Structures are given as C-alpha cells and as structure tokens.
Amino acid sequence: MPLKRAVLPLLDHTEPLAAEVGAANTVVFTAGRRHGHNTDVAGAIAALAEHGVTAASLPSGAAVLILGAGATACSALAAARELGIAQVTVAARDPARAGALLAAADRLGVKVTLIPFADDPPAPAPDLLISTVPAGAADIYAQRLAARTLLPRSVLDVVYHPWPTPLATAARRAGVPVAPGYALLLHQAAIQVELMTGRSAPLSAMRTALLAGLEERG
C-alpha cells in the first residue's frame, strides 16, 4: 500500500495511466519484464457508478473536494478527470508535501486548488467529496456533515476497514449517498484478476467473499 510511487523506478514498463497518476498499485510479470498498472482509478469510477455517480449524473462544472494529497488522492484526481471534471479542490494535511500531487495534476490536465486540511471548503458545497485519508483523519469533515455545514451531493470514502467510518456514518445520517471503500477495493481487484489471469473476474463471488471477510474482521 505505501509503495505505489516507490515501485515506479523498478518497472520495465509503466502503462500510461499509472505514469500520469505517478502511482502503480499492480505489477504483472510478463516474459521476465515488470509491467506497472494503476487499477485504483477504474476501481473508483466503478464504485461511484454503483452508487449513482457518473459523468452523466454530475452537473456541468461540478465541484469536487478531495481529502488528502497522497498517491490515492492522485488516483482520485484521475477518476475526477474521467468523470469530466477539470477543476478540483484538495484539502492537504501538509500542503508543503503536495508536490507529487500537483505534478500529477499537471500531467492529467486537472487544475487543483490546495487548501489547508482544517479550513472550511469553498462554497458552494461540493457535488462530490472523495476522502483518501485514514478513517480518523477525516473526523473534522464528519463533524461538518453532522452539523449540516457541509453537504456534498455524494461521498466516496476509500477506507474499507473499519466500516462504516465516522465520515460515512455522518454522510448517511445527513441523507448523502456514500460509495464505500470496499466497493473500490472490489472493483480494482477485479481488474487485477483480469490483468494477472487474462480471464474475466468472478465479481459476484469476489463481492461475497469480501463482505464475509470484512464481517469477520468486525
């Protein structure tokens, strides 16, 4: 999980999306060569689509707020671009360390406005909030949702354990649809299966096994 950027110099070939994002979460060995892929972007898009968020459902000029500025936030930027969004606000816990994200934004052609993590996001409320930070780190945004001072139209929280997160719970109580992190995990893994085996992923069986595993973990 923490090596999505560190692995890039070790690859023999990096697929274009992984190069744009600056992060590879999957390495496939073919004929002795290491091929790097990014399946997080497509996984996020599929998770959002399952919960009603698509390019067609978003208004023109949709506002997106991304929490965090790490490798997963870079994948969220790419997902936003695929949804037709050209401008994103990123709440960074340490703006001084957001250089890799800003470089990825340049490669992706997405304009980013950085704000300190604790600041109130700019009005109007975002159409989509994507949290890429650990569960507890987003508590200030959970509190804003609970107080109804921040009401996005939809939320994607990439955390999948423990679930639900305080952010997801607050969003649901406020009537905001939430795409769960385990949906992203499922869909990006399905693409990994296809890359590694050349066969269609058994998505239904994978979903059943994933939910059973999460329930066991409590």
N, C-alpha and C positions, 0 to 999 in steps of 0.2 A: 504493500500500500504506500509506503513513503518513498518508493524508488522510481516513480513514474518519470521523473526527469533524469535521475541519475543513470538510468539504463540507456538513454539515447546514444551516448558515445560508444556503447558496447555493441550496437546493432550494425549489421551489414547493410540493411535496407530499412528505411522508415517510410511507411505509407504516408501519402501527402497530408491527410488529416492530422495524424499524430505529429507530423513535423510542424504544421500550422499551430496546433494547440501547444506544442512543446512538451508533450507527455504521452508515453506509451504504457498502457496497462496490460498488454498482451504481447508475448513473444512466441512466434511459431518458428520451429526449426525445420528448414526445407533444404535438402541437398547440402547439409552442413553449414548453411547460412542462417543468420538470425534476422528474422523479419519482425519489425515492431508495428503494432497496430494500436489504435485507440477505439475501444468499444463503448467507452463511457458516454460519448456524445450521442450515439444512436440509442443507447440504453435510456438516457434521459429523455430523448424525444419520444420514445415508445412509452415510457412511464407516464409522461404528460398526456400523450394521446389517449391512453387508457382512462384518464380522468378528465377528459373533455377539453384539453388544451392543445390546440393545433394552430397552424398558421392561419387557417380559415376562421378560427374562433376568436382570434385576437384582433382588437381594433387597429386601424391604421395608426401608426406612430405609437404603438403600445409601449408602456413604461415597464422596465424590468429592474428589479433590485436583487443583486447577488450578495449574499453574506459570505465573506471570506475571499482571500486572494491567492490561494494555493493552486496546486495542479488541478484539483477537481473544479475549482472556480474557472479555470481556463477552459475546461471541457464544457462547463455551463455557458460560457461565452459563445463557444462554437454552436451549442444547441440553440442559443438565442438567435444566432445568425441564421441557422437553418429554419427557424420559425419566422424569418423575415424581419427581425429586429436589428436595427443598425446603431442603436444608442442604448447604453446600459449604465446604471449606477452601481458601483461596487463599494460596499462598506468593508473596509480593510481594518483588521485588528492592529496591523502595523504597516501604515502606508509606506514607510521607508523601505519595506521589503517587498513591495508590489511590482518591482521592475520586470520580473518574468511575466506577470500577468499583462502589464502594459505592452510588452513586446509581442505577446501572443495576440493581443487586441489589434495591434498594427498589422500583423500577418493576416488576421481574419477579416480585417476591414471593418471592425466594430469600434465605435467611439465610446470610450469609457470616462465616466466622471467618478473620481475617487472621493469618498467621504470617510472621516473617522468613524469607527465602528459604533461608538456610543451616540453619534449625532442623530438627530431626527432626519429621516429621509426626506428629500424634497417633495413638495406637493406637485401634482395630485398623487394619491395613493397608487402604488404600482399595480399594473394589471397582473403581474406575476412576480412572486418572491421566491427565489431559489436560495436555500441555505446549504452551504457546503462546509459548515463548521461543526465541531463536535456538539452533542446534544446540549450540554450545559452552557456552551458559549453563546447560544442564541437566546438565553433567558430574557435579556432586555427586550428583545423583539416579541417574545411570548407575552411579556407584561404589556407591551403596547397593543398587541392584539386583544388581550383580555380586557384592557381599558377602552378598546374601540378607538384608540388614537391612530392606529394603523390598520387599515382594512384592505389588503390586496384582494384581487378577484380570485386568485388561485395561489397555492403554495406547493413547492416541491422541496422536501427535506431529505437530503441524501443519506441521513443516518438510518440504519435499519435495525440496530440493536443498541440500547433498549428502545422498544417501540411500544406505544407512541411517545415521542419526545414532548417536552413541555410546549415547544412551538407548535407541533401538530395538534396537541390537545387544545391549546388556546384557539388555533385557527378553526377547528371543528366546532368548538363552542360558539364561535362568532359567526358560524354559518359559511365559512370559507372552505371550498373543496381542497383536499390535500392529496397530492401524489406522494406515496410513501417511498422511502429509500429502498425498501426491499423490492419494489417494482423495478427500479433502476437496476438493482443488483441482478434480478432475474433476467431482464432483457439484455443487459450487457453480457451476461454469462451465456445466454443462448447464442449470441453472435460468436463468442469464444468457442463454443462447441462446434459451430459450423466451420470456423477457421481451422480448428485442430483436426477435425474428422472429415470434412467435406460433405457432411450429411446434415439434413435439417434437424434442428434441435427439438427434442420432445418437450415442448414448452409446458404443456399441461402437467406432465409428470414432474417436471422440474419445479413448477409452482407449488404442487402438493408437497413435495419433499422440502422445499424451502420453508413454507409456512409451518410444517410439522417441526422442522429443526428450530425455528425461532420460538415456537411454543414450548419446546423442551427447555430452551435456554431461559425462558421466563422473562 
